[in-house]
């Protein structure tokens, strides 16, 4: 993986606190860290699925190229959308991070994956793969719209979405 992007979500929020255009949004503080990287950023790829991780699997098994996979799992607490094998695939394939509005499993395995992984909670029950879901569309995560190609920044203080890169190149 290339040099990490330098940013602080607090600094981004200070700079954008007066924004009313919707170009900058802050996600609610409901996500927990599960991956080895607590700080990650990159352009967004979106998946929308409910209790079926078929498209999550397909995404993390493809080249990540420093991007962040944002999964609109409908905030479901019924099934885990990511486990140890898929977390390892995401790290191996160069995903900067994953933000899952849903659950994960294999927490000990995810903790050593060299990628950012944020989700709502652990849940040991896996999904049934039925090849359902959508990719590369506008999703709603905890009430916040997230579009493919936008930028996600996550660190110890929180997670923000911007319509363009905000870090120094």
HELIX and SHEET records of a PDB file:
HELIX    1   1 UNK A    9  UNK A   16  1                                   8    
HELIX    2   2 UNK A   54  UNK A   60  1                                   7    
HELIX    3   3 UNK A   84  UNK A   92  1                                   9    
HELIX    4   4 UNK A  107  UNK A  110  1                                   4    
SHEET    1   A 7 UNK A  24  UNK A  26  0                                        
SHEET    2   A 7 UNK A 158  UNK A 162 -1                                        
SHEET    3   A 7 UNK A 151  UNK A 155 -1                                        
SHEET    4   A 7 UNK A  40  UNK A  48 -1                                        
SHEET    5   A 7 UNK A  68  UNK A  72  1                                        
SHEET    6   A 7 UNK A  97  UNK A 104  1                                        
SHEET    7   A 7 UNK A  80  UNK A  82  1                                        
SHEET    1   B 5 UNK A  24  UNK A  26  0                                        
SHEET    2   B 5 UNK A 158  UNK A 162 -1                                        
SHEET    3   B 5 UNK A 151  UNK A 155 -1                                        
SHEET    4   B 5 UNK A  40  UNK A  48 -1                                        
SHEET    5   B 5 UNK A 134  UNK A 135 -1                                        
SHEET    1   C 8 UNK A  24  UNK A  26  0                                        
SHEET    2   C 8 UNK A 158  UNK A 162 -1                                        
SHEET    3   C 8 UNK A 151  UNK A 155 -1                                        
SHEET    4   C 8 UNK A  40  UNK A  48 -1                                        
SHEET    5   C 8 UNK A  68  UNK A  72  1                                        
SHEET    6   C 8 UNK A  97  UNK A 104  1                                        
SHEET    7   C 8 UNK A 116  UNK A 122  1                                        
SHEET    8   C 8 UNK A  32  UNK A  33 -1                                        
SHEET    1   D 2 UNK A 139  UNK A 141  0                                        
SHEET    2   D 2 UNK A 144  UNK A 146 -1                                        
END                                                                             
